[in-house]
Amino acid sequence: METLTLNNGTRIPQLGIGVYQVRSADVGPALASAFQAGYRSIDTANMYRNEVAVGAAIRRNSLAREDIFLTTKLWSSDYGYTKTPSAIDRTLKRLDTDYIDLLLLHQQYGDYNGAWKAMEEAVSAGKVRSIGVSNFNVERLTDLTSRAAILPAVAQVECHPYFQQRELKQFLQPFGTVLESWYPLGHADPGLLAEPLFAELGTKYGKSPVQVILRWHIQEGNIAIPKSTNPAHIRSNAEVFDFELTAEEMGRVAAIDKNRRFHRVPEFIERIFMQAAHVNYDKRQR
Protein backbone atom coordinates (compact mmCIF):
# COMPACT_ATOMS: atom_id res chain seq x y z
CA MET A 1 0.00 0.00 0.00
CA GLU A 2 1.45 3.35 -1.03
CA THR A 3 0.94 6.46 1.09
CA LEU A 4 0.96 10.24 0.68
CA THR A 5 2.21 12.82 3.15
CA LEU A 6 -0.42 15.42 4.04
CA ASN A 7 0.42 19.08 4.64
CA ASN A 8 0.63 18.47 8.39
CA GLY A 9 3.15 15.65 8.03
CA THR A 10 0.63 12.83 8.54
CA ARG A 11 0.75 9.92 6.13
CA ILE A 12 -2.42 8.57 4.54
CA PRO A 13 -2.89 5.42 2.42
CA GLN A 14 -3.61 6.25 -1.22
CA LEU A 15 -6.24 3.56 -1.46
CA GLY A 16 -9.05 3.18 1.04
CA ILE A 17 -12.45 1.58 1.27
CA GLY A 18 -15.63 3.64 1.41
CA VAL A 19 -18.83 2.58 3.16
CA TYR A 20 -21.33 5.00 1.62
CA GLN A 21 -24.72 3.25 1.34
CA VAL A 22 -23.33 0.14 3.03
CA ARG A 23 -25.76 -1.28 5.59
CA SER A 24 -24.40 -1.73 9.08
CA ALA A 25 -24.92 -5.49 8.80
CA ASP A 26 -22.60 -5.54 5.78
CA VAL A 27 -19.91 -3.23 7.16
CA GLY A 28 -18.17 -5.85 9.30
CA PRO A 29 -17.69 -8.47 6.55
CA ALA A 30 -16.63 -5.81 4.02
CA LEU A 31 -14.01 -4.33 6.33
CA ALA A 32 -12.76 -7.78 7.35
CA SER A 33 -12.15 -8.53 3.66
CA ALA A 34 -10.51 -5.14 3.20
CA PHE A 35 -8.13 -5.58 6.13
CA GLN A 36 -7.17 -9.03 4.85
CA ALA A 37 -6.48 -7.54 1.40
CA GLY A 38 -4.16 -4.90 2.86
CA TYR A 39 -6.42 -1.87 3.18
CA ARG A 40 -5.71 0.33 6.17
CA SER A 41 -7.95 3.32 5.39
CA ILE A 42 -11.72 3.56 5.99
CA ASP A 43 -14.01 6.38 4.88
CA THR A 44 -17.37 6.86 6.60
CA ALA A 45 -19.58 9.81 7.65
CA ASN A 46 -22.21 10.87 10.16
CA MET A 47 -24.82 10.82 7.39
CA TYR A 48 -23.98 7.27 6.33
CA ARG A 49 -25.43 6.10 9.66
CA ASN A 50 -22.97 3.22 9.95
CA GLU A 51 -20.27 4.71 12.21
CA VAL A 52 -21.22 2.35 15.06
CA ALA A 53 -20.71 -0.64 12.76
CA VAL A 54 -17.39 0.78 11.52
CA GLY A 55 -16.16 1.19 15.09
CA ALA A 56 -17.22 -2.35 15.95
CA ALA A 57 -15.43 -3.74 12.88
CA ILE A 58 -12.22 -1.94 13.86
CA ARG A 59 -12.40 -3.36 17.38
CA ARG A 60 -12.95 -6.90 16.09
CA ASN A 61 -9.89 -6.97 13.83
CA SER A 62 -6.40 -7.81 15.06
CA LEU A 63 -4.77 -4.61 13.80
CA ALA A 64 -3.65 -1.92 16.22
CA ARG A 65 -5.74 1.26 16.13
CA GLU A 66 -2.71 3.29 15.07
CA ASP A 67 -2.36 1.08 11.97
CA ILE A 68 -5.79 2.15 10.71
CA PHE A 69 -6.50 5.52 9.10
CA LEU A 70 -10.10 6.44 9.98
CA THR A 71 -11.96 9.21 8.14
CA THR A 72 -15.43 10.50 8.95
CA LYS A 73 -17.45 13.62 8.13
CA LEU A 74 -19.66 16.10 9.95
CA TRP A 75 -23.06 16.87 8.47
CA SER A 76 -24.03 20.50 7.87
CA SER A 77 -26.71 20.49 10.58
CA ASP A 78 -23.84 20.14 13.07
CA TYR A 79 -21.88 23.12 11.77
CA GLY A 80 -21.16 26.08 14.01
CA TYR A 81 -18.54 27.01 16.57
CA THR A 82 -20.83 26.13 19.49
CA LYS A 83 -22.47 23.07 17.89
CA THR A 84 -19.53 21.29 16.32
CA PRO A 85 -17.59 20.34 19.51
CA SER A 86 -20.45 18.19 20.84
CA ALA A 87 -20.95 16.70 17.36
CA ILE A 88 -17.30 15.63 17.34
CA ASP A 89 -17.69 14.05 20.77
CA ARG A 90 -20.76 12.13 19.61
CA THR A 91 -18.87 10.94 16.56
CA LEU A 92 -16.00 9.69 18.72
CA LYS A 93 -18.50 7.85 20.91
CA ARG A 94 -20.22 6.20 17.92
CA LEU A 95 -16.90 5.11 16.49
CA ASP A 96 -15.70 4.07 19.97
CA THR A 97 -12.29 5.63 19.40
CA ASP A 98 -10.14 8.21 21.18
CA TYR A 99 -9.28 10.08 17.99
CA ILE A 100 -10.23 10.53 14.34
CA ASP A 101 -7.42 10.48 11.78
CA LEU A 102 -9.22 12.74 9.31
CA LEU A 103 -12.39 14.75 9.94
CA LEU A 104 -14.10 16.38 6.96
CA LEU A 105 -16.85 18.95 6.55
CA HIS A 106 -19.28 16.97 4.41
CA GLN A 107 -20.93 19.83 2.50
CA GLN A 108 -20.22 23.47 1.73
CA TYR A 109 -23.47 24.86 3.21
CA GLY A 110 -24.16 26.30 6.65
CA ASP A 111 -21.69 27.79 9.12
CA TYR A 112 -18.66 25.92 7.83
CA ASN A 113 -16.27 28.62 9.08
CA GLY A 114 -17.53 28.27 12.65
CA ALA A 115 -17.30 24.48 12.34
CA TRP A 116 -13.77 24.75 11.00
CA LYS A 117 -12.63 26.82 13.98
CA ALA A 118 -14.06 24.17 16.31
CA MET A 119 -12.31 21.44 14.32
CA GLU A 120 -9.01 23.31 14.65
CA GLU A 121 -9.50 23.28 18.42
CA ALA A 122 -10.27 19.54 18.26
CA VAL A 123 -6.88 19.07 16.58
CA SER A 124 -5.21 20.97 19.44
CA ALA A 125 -7.08 18.79 21.93
CA GLY A 126 -5.88 15.57 20.27
CA LYS A 127 -9.37 14.43 19.28
CA VAL A 128 -8.66 14.86 15.57
CA ARG A 129 -5.34 14.52 13.74
CA SER A 130 -6.14 16.06 10.35
CA ILE A 131 -9.04 18.11 9.00
CA GLY A 132 -10.39 18.72 5.53
CA VAL A 133 -13.45 19.27 3.38
CA SER A 134 -15.77 17.30 1.13
CA ASN A 135 -17.77 18.68 -1.81
CA PHE A 136 -16.42 22.23 -1.53
CA ASN A 137 -15.94 24.28 -4.68
CA VAL A 138 -13.17 26.80 -5.29
CA GLU A 139 -15.31 29.76 -4.18
CA ARG A 140 -16.11 28.22 -0.77
CA LEU A 141 -12.56 26.97 -0.36
CA THR A 142 -11.27 30.48 -1.03
CA ASP A 143 -13.49 31.77 1.76
CA LEU A 144 -12.51 29.01 4.19
CA THR A 145 -8.76 29.14 3.57
CA SER A 146 -8.71 32.93 3.92
CA ARG A 147 -9.90 32.55 7.54
CA ALA A 148 -8.34 29.23 8.54
CA ALA A 149 -5.46 28.78 10.96
CA ILE A 150 -5.06 25.18 9.74
CA LEU A 151 -5.29 24.63 6.00
CA PRO A 152 -7.33 21.67 4.74
CA ALA A 153 -5.25 18.51 4.51
CA VAL A 154 -7.69 16.84 2.12
CA ALA A 155 -10.41 17.93 -0.31
CA GLN A 156 -12.73 15.04 -1.11
CA VAL A 157 -14.72 15.37 -4.35
CA GLU A 158 -16.00 13.40 -7.31
CA CYS A 159 -12.99 12.64 -9.51
CA HIS A 160 -12.32 10.08 -12.24
CA PRO A 161 -10.84 10.05 -15.76
CA TYR A 162 -13.96 11.69 -17.22
CA PHE A 163 -13.92 14.40 -14.50
CA GLN A 164 -10.32 15.03 -13.53
CA GLN A 165 -10.83 18.19 -11.44
CA ARG A 166 -7.89 20.08 -12.96
CA GLU A 167 -9.05 23.54 -11.84
CA LEU A 168 -9.55 22.38 -8.26
CA LYS A 169 -6.19 20.59 -8.14
CA GLN A 170 -4.45 23.71 -9.39
CA PHE A 171 -6.17 25.75 -6.67
CA LEU A 172 -5.19 23.26 -3.96
CA GLN A 173 -1.54 22.94 -4.94
CA PRO A 174 -0.21 25.99 -3.02
CA PHE A 175 -1.87 24.71 0.17
CA GLY A 176 -0.45 21.20 -0.13
CA THR A 177 -4.03 19.91 0.06
CA VAL A 178 -4.44 16.42 -1.39
CA LEU A 179 -7.41 15.55 -3.58
CA GLU A 180 -9.39 12.50 -2.47
CA SER A 181 -11.79 10.91 -4.92
CA TRP A 182 -15.22 9.52 -4.28
CA TYR A 183 -16.67 7.90 -7.42
CA PRO A 184 -13.06 7.08 -8.44
CA LEU A 185 -14.53 4.70 -11.02
CA GLY A 186 -17.20 7.13 -12.20
CA HIS A 187 -19.91 5.26 -10.29
CA ALA A 188 -19.00 2.23 -12.44
CA ASP A 189 -20.30 4.04 -15.52
CA PRO A 190 -20.40 1.47 -18.37
CA GLY A 191 -19.04 4.00 -20.86
CA LEU A 192 -16.05 4.85 -18.69
CA LEU A 193 -15.23 1.23 -17.87
CA ALA A 194 -15.56 0.30 -21.56
CA GLU A 195 -13.24 3.09 -22.68
CA PRO A 196 -10.95 1.40 -25.28
CA LEU A 197 -7.84 2.94 -23.73
CA PHE A 198 -8.38 1.09 -20.45
CA ALA A 199 -8.96 -2.21 -22.25
CA GLU A 200 -5.74 -1.66 -24.21
CA LEU A 201 -3.70 -0.84 -21.13
CA GLY A 202 -5.32 -3.67 -19.19
CA THR A 203 -4.24 -6.14 -21.85
CA LYS A 204 -0.70 -4.76 -21.82
CA TYR A 205 -0.31 -5.04 -18.03
CA GLY A 206 -2.56 -8.05 -17.37
CA LYS A 207 -5.02 -5.89 -15.43
CA SER A 208 -8.71 -5.02 -15.60
CA PRO A 209 -9.97 -1.59 -16.74
CA VAL A 210 -10.93 -0.91 -13.11
CA GLN A 211 -7.38 -1.61 -11.95
CA VAL A 212 -5.96 0.64 -14.67
CA ILE A 213 -8.22 3.50 -13.57
CA LEU A 214 -7.25 3.06 -9.92
CA ARG A 215 -3.58 2.97 -10.93
CA TRP A 216 -4.12 6.26 -12.80
CA HIS A 217 -5.44 7.78 -9.54
CA ILE A 218 -2.37 6.58 -7.66
CA GLN A 219 0.03 8.09 -10.19
CA GLU A 220 -2.01 11.30 -10.35
CA GLY A 221 -1.35 11.75 -6.64
CA ASN A 222 -5.01 11.26 -5.73
CA ILE A 223 -6.41 9.27 -2.86
CA ALA A 224 -9.07 6.83 -4.09
CA ILE A 225 -11.81 5.31 -1.93
CA PRO A 226 -13.79 2.83 -4.04
CA LYS A 227 -16.76 1.21 -2.33
CA SER A 228 -17.43 -2.50 -2.47
CA THR A 229 -18.84 -5.25 -0.28
CA ASN A 230 -17.73 -7.99 -2.68
CA PRO A 231 -14.60 -9.71 -1.33
CA ALA A 232 -13.28 -10.47 -4.82
CA HIS A 233 -13.73 -6.86 -5.94
CA ILE A 234 -12.14 -5.57 -2.73
CA ARG A 235 -9.07 -7.75 -3.34
CA SER A 236 -8.90 -6.86 -7.01
CA ASN A 237 -9.11 -3.13 -6.31
CA ALA A 238 -6.05 -3.40 -4.07
CA GLU A 239 -3.92 -5.14 -6.72
CA VAL A 240 -2.71 -1.93 -8.33
CA PHE A 241 0.73 -1.50 -6.80
CA ASP A 242 2.63 -3.99 -8.97
CA PHE A 243 2.59 -2.07 -12.27
CA GLU A 244 3.10 1.49 -13.46
CA LEU A 245 1.69 3.48 -16.37
CA THR A 246 4.19 5.33 -18.52
CA ALA A 247 4.19 9.12 -18.84
CA GLU A 248 2.80 8.75 -22.36
CA GLU A 249 -0.03 6.55 -21.10
CA MET A 250 -0.83 9.00 -18.31
CA GLY A 251 -1.03 11.70 -20.97
CA ARG A 252 -3.47 9.63 -22.99
CA VAL A 253 -5.72 9.27 -19.93
CA ALA A 254 -5.51 13.03 -19.36
CA ALA A 255 -6.75 13.55 -22.91
CA ILE A 256 -10.07 11.76 -22.32
CA ASP A 257 -11.21 14.22 -19.62
CA LYS A 258 -14.78 15.24 -20.52
CA ASN A 259 -15.40 17.47 -17.48
CA ARG A 260 -18.37 15.16 -16.89
CA ARG A 261 -19.90 14.52 -13.50
CA PHE A 262 -21.96 11.46 -12.71
CA HIS A 263 -23.45 12.89 -9.50
CA ARG A 264 -25.68 15.82 -10.38
CA VAL A 265 -28.01 17.53 -7.93
CA PRO A 266 -29.23 21.06 -8.79
CA GLU A 267 -27.83 23.45 -6.19
CA PHE A 268 -31.20 24.83 -5.11
CA ILE A 269 -32.46 21.29 -4.41
CA GLU A 270 -29.25 20.49 -2.54
CA ARG A 271 -29.66 23.60 -0.40
CA ILE A 272 -33.23 22.60 0.54
CA PHE A 273 -31.99 19.12 1.39
CA MET A 274 -29.19 20.46 3.56
CA GLN A 275 -31.57 22.74 5.48
CA ALA A 276 -33.98 19.87 6.11
CA ALA A 277 -31.37 17.30 7.09
CA HIS A 278 -31.42 17.62 10.88
CA VAL A 279 -30.92 13.95 11.64
CA ASN A 280 -30.55 12.37 15.07
CA TYR A 281 -27.58 10.19 14.11
CA ASP A 282 -27.32 8.49 17.50
CA LYS A 283 -30.81 7.02 17.20
CA ARG A 284 -30.78 6.30 13.46
CA GLN A 285 -27.71 4.15 13.07
CA ARG A 286 -28.43 1.18 10.82
C-alpha positions as CSV (number, residue, x, y, z in Angstrom):
1,M,0.0,0.0,0.0
2,E,1.5,3.4,-1.0
3,T,0.9,6.5,1.1
4,L,1.0,10.2,0.7
5,T,2.2,12.8,3.2
6,L,-0.4,15.4,4.0
7,N,0.4,19.1,4.6
8,N,0.6,18.5,8.4
9,G,3.2,15.6,8.0
10,T,0.6,12.8,8.5
11,R,0.8,9.9,6.1
12,I,-2.4,8.6,4.5
13,P,-2.9,5.4,2.4
14,Q,-3.6,6.3,-1.2
15,L,-6.2,3.6,-1.5
16,G,-9.0,3.2,1.0
17,I,-12.4,1.6,1.3
18,G,-15.6,3.6,1.4
19,V,-18.8,2.6,3.2
20,Y,-21.3,5.0,1.6
21,Q,-24.7,3.3,1.3
22,V,-23.3,0.1,3.0
23,R,-25.8,-1.3,5.6
24,S,-24.4,-1.7,9.1
25,A,-24.9,-5.5,8.8
26,D,-22.6,-5.5,5.8
27,V,-19.9,-3.2,7.2
28,G,-18.2,-5.9,9.3
29,P,-17.7,-8.5,6.6
30,A,-16.6,-5.8,4.0
31,L,-14.0,-4.3,6.3
32,A,-12.8,-7.8,7.3
33,S,-12.2,-8.5,3.7
34,A,-10.5,-5.1,3.2
35,F,-8.1,-5.6,6.1
36,Q,-7.2,-9.0,4.9
37,A,-6.5,-7.5,1.4
38,G,-4.2,-4.9,2.9
39,Y,-6.4,-1.9,3.2
40,R,-5.7,0.3,6.2
41,S,-8.0,3.3,5.4
42,I,-11.7,3.6,6.0
43,D,-14.0,6.4,4.9
44,T,-17.4,6.9,6.6
45,A,-19.6,9.8,7.6
46,N,-22.2,10.9,10.2
47,M,-24.8,10.8,7.4
48,Y,-24.0,7.3,6.3
49,R,-25.4,6.1,9.7
50,N,-23.0,3.2,10.0
51,E,-20.3,4.7,12.2
52,V,-21.2,2.4,15.1
53,A,-20.7,-0.6,12.8
54,V,-17.4,0.8,11.5
55,G,-16.2,1.2,15.1
56,A,-17.2,-2.4,16.0
57,A,-15.4,-3.7,12.9
58,I,-12.2,-1.9,13.9
59,R,-12.4,-3.4,17.4
60,R,-12.9,-6.9,16.1
61,N,-9.9,-7.0,13.8
62,S,-6.4,-7.8,15.1
63,L,-4.8,-4.6,13.8
64,A,-3.6,-1.9,16.2
65,R,-5.7,1.3,16.1
66,E,-2.7,3.3,15.1
67,D,-2.4,1.1,12.0
68,I,-5.8,2.1,10.7
69,F,-6.5,5.5,9.1
70,L,-10.1,6.4,10.0
71,T,-12.0,9.2,8.1
72,T,-15.4,10.5,8.9
73,K,-17.4,13.6,8.1
74,L,-19.7,16.1,9.9
75,W,-23.1,16.9,8.5
76,S,-24.0,20.5,7.9
77,S,-26.7,20.5,10.6
78,D,-23.8,20.1,13.1
79,Y,-21.9,23.1,11.8
80,G,-21.2,26.1,14.0
81,Y,-18.5,27.0,16.6
82,T,-20.8,26.1,19.5
83,K,-22.5,23.1,17.9
84,T,-19.5,21.3,16.3
85,P,-17.6,20.3,19.5
86,S,-20.4,18.2,20.8
87,A,-21.0,16.7,17.4
88,I,-17.3,15.6,17.3
89,D,-17.7,14.0,20.8
90,R,-20.8,12.1,19.6
91,T,-18.9,10.9,16.6
92,L,-16.0,9.7,18.7
93,K,-18.5,7.9,20.9
94,R,-20.2,6.2,17.9
95,L,-16.9,5.1,16.5
96,D,-15.7,4.1,20.0
97,T,-12.3,5.6,19.4
98,D,-10.1,8.2,21.2
99,Y,-9.3,10.1,18.0
100,I,-10.2,10.5,14.3
101,D,-7.4,10.5,11.8
102,L,-9.2,12.7,9.3
103,L,-12.4,14.7,9.9
104,L,-14.1,16.4,7.0
105,L,-16.9,19.0,6.6
106,H,-19.3,17.0,4.4
107,Q,-20.9,19.8,2.5
108,Q,-20.2,23.5,1.7
109,Y,-23.5,24.9,3.2
110,G,-24.2,26.3,6.6
111,D,-21.7,27.8,9.1
112,Y,-18.7,25.9,7.8
113,N,-16.3,28.6,9.1
114,G,-17.5,28.3,12.7
115,A,-17.3,24.5,12.3
116,W,-13.8,24.7,11.0
117,K,-12.6,26.8,14.0
118,A,-14.1,24.2,16.3
119,M,-12.3,21.4,14.3
120,E,-9.0,23.3,14.7
121,E,-9.5,23.3,18.4
122,A,-10.3,19.5,18.3
123,V,-6.9,19.1,16.6
124,S,-5.2,21.0,19.4
125,A,-7.1,18.8,21.9
126,G,-5.9,15.6,20.3
127,K,-9.4,14.4,19.3
128,V,-8.7,14.9,15.6
129,R,-5.3,14.5,13.7
130,S,-6.1,16.1,10.4
131,I,-9.0,18.1,9.0
132,G,-10.4,18.7,5.5
133,V,-13.5,19.3,3.4
134,S,-15.8,17.3,1.1
135,N,-17.8,18.7,-1.8
136,F,-16.4,22.2,-1.5
137,N,-15.9,24.3,-4.7
138,V,-13.2,26.8,-5.3
139,E,-15.3,29.8,-4.2
140,R,-16.1,28.2,-0.8
141,L,-12.6,27.0,-0.4
142,T,-11.3,30.5,-1.0
143,D,-13.5,31.8,1.8
144,L,-12.5,29.0,4.2
145,T,-8.8,29.1,3.6
146,S,-8.7,32.9,3.9
147,R,-9.9,32.5,7.5
148,A,-8.3,29.2,8.5
149,A,-5.5,28.8,11.0
150,I,-5.1,25.2,9.7
151,L,-5.3,24.6,6.0
152,P,-7.3,21.7,4.7
153,A,-5.3,18.5,4.5
154,V,-7.7,16.8,2.1
155,A,-10.4,17.9,-0.3
156,Q,-12.7,15.0,-1.1
157,V,-14.7,15.4,-4.3
158,E,-16.0,13.4,-7.3
159,C,-13.0,12.6,-9.5
160,H,-12.3,10.1,-12.2
161,P,-10.8,10.0,-15.8
162,Y,-14.0,11.7,-17.2
163,F,-13.9,14.4,-14.5
164,Q,-10.3,15.0,-13.5
165,Q,-10.8,18.2,-11.4
166,R,-7.9,20.1,-13.0
167,E,-9.0,23.5,-11.8
168,L,-9.6,22.4,-8.3
169,K,-6.2,20.6,-8.1
170,Q,-4.4,23.7,-9.4
171,F,-6.2,25.8,-6.7
172,L,-5.2,23.3,-4.0
173,Q,-1.5,22.9,-4.9
174,P,-0.2,26.0,-3.0
175,F,-1.9,24.7,0.2
176,G,-0.4,21.2,-0.1
177,T,-4.0,19.9,0.1
178,V,-4.4,16.4,-1.4
179,L,-7.4,15.5,-3.6
180,E,-9.4,12.5,-2.5
181,S,-11.8,10.9,-4.9
182,W,-15.2,9.5,-4.3
183,Y,-16.7,7.9,-7.4
184,P,-13.1,7.1,-8.4
185,L,-14.5,4.7,-11.0
186,G,-17.2,7.1,-12.2
187,H,-19.9,5.3,-10.3
188,A,-19.0,2.2,-12.4
189,D,-20.3,4.0,-15.5
190,P,-20.4,1.5,-18.4
191,G,-19.0,4.0,-20.9
192,L,-16.0,4.9,-18.7
193,L,-15.2,1.2,-17.9
194,A,-15.6,0.3,-21.6
195,E,-13.2,3.1,-22.7
196,P,-10.9,1.4,-25.3
197,L,-7.8,2.9,-23.7
198,F,-8.4,1.1,-20.4
199,A,-9.0,-2.2,-22.2
200,E,-5.7,-1.7,-24.2
201,L,-3.7,-0.8,-21.1
202,G,-5.3,-3.7,-19.2
203,T,-4.2,-6.1,-21.9
204,K,-0.7,-4.8,-21.8
205,Y,-0.3,-5.0,-18.0
206,G,-2.6,-8.0,-17.4
207,K,-5.0,-5.9,-15.4
208,S,-8.7,-5.0,-15.6
209,P,-10.0,-1.6,-16.7
210,V,-10.9,-0.9,-13.1
211,Q,-7.4,-1.6,-11.9
212,V,-6.0,0.6,-14.7
213,I,-8.2,3.5,-13.6
214,L,-7.3,3.1,-9.9
215,R,-3.6,3.0,-10.9
216,W,-4.1,6.3,-12.8
217,H,-5.4,7.8,-9.5
218,I,-2.4,6.6,-7.7
219,Q,0.0,8.1,-10.2
220,E,-2.0,11.3,-10.3
221,G,-1.3,11.8,-6.6
222,N,-5.0,11.3,-5.7
223,I,-6.4,9.3,-2.9
224,A,-9.1,6.8,-4.1
225,I,-11.8,5.3,-1.9
226,P,-13.8,2.8,-4.0
227,K,-16.8,1.2,-2.3
228,S,-17.4,-2.5,-2.5
229,T,-18.8,-5.3,-0.3
230,N,-17.7,-8.0,-2.7
231,P,-14.6,-9.7,-1.3
232,A,-13.3,-10.5,-4.8
233,H,-13.7,-6.9,-5.9
234,I,-12.1,-5.6,-2.7
235,R,-9.1,-7.7,-3.3
236,S,-8.9,-6.9,-7.0
237,N,-9.1,-3.1,-6.3
238,A,-6.1,-3.4,-4.1
239,E,-3.9,-5.1,-6.7
240,V,-2.7,-1.9,-8.3
241,F,0.7,-1.5,-6.8
242,D,2.6,-4.0,-9.0
243,F,2.6,-2.1,-12.3
244,E,3.1,1.5,-13.5
245,L,1.7,3.5,-16.4
246,T,4.2,5.3,-18.5
247,A,4.2,9.1,-18.8
248,E,2.8,8.7,-22.4
249,E,0.0,6.5,-21.1
250,M,-0.8,9.0,-18.3
251,G,-1.0,11.7,-21.0
252,R,-3.5,9.6,-23.0
253,V,-5.7,9.3,-19.9
254,A,-5.5,13.0,-19.4
255,A,-6.7,13.6,-22.9
256,I,-10.1,11.8,-22.3
257,D,-11.2,14.2,-19.6
258,K,-14.8,15.2,-20.5
259,N,-15.4,17.5,-17.5
260,R,-18.4,15.2,-16.9
261,R,-19.9,14.5,-13.5
262,F,-22.0,11.5,-12.7
263,H,-23.4,12.9,-9.5
264,R,-25.7,15.8,-10.4
265,V,-28.0,17.5,-7.9
266,P,-29.2,21.1,-8.8
267,E,-27.8,23.5,-6.2
268,F,-31.2,24.8,-5.1
269,I,-32.5,21.3,-4.4
270,E,-29.3,20.5,-2.5
271,R,-29.7,23.6,-0.4
272,I,-33.2,22.6,0.5
273,F,-32.0,19.1,1.4
274,M,-29.2,20.5,3.6
275,Q,-31.6,22.7,5.5
276,A,-34.0,19.9,6.1
277,A,-31.4,17.3,7.1
278,H,-31.4,17.6,10.9
279,V,-30.9,13.9,11.6
280,N,-30.6,12.4,15.1
281,Y,-27.6,10.2,14.1
282,D,-27.3,8.5,17.5
283,K,-30.8,7.0,17.2
284,R,-30.8,6.3,13.5
285,Q,-27.7,4.1,13.1
286,R,-28.4,1.2,10.8
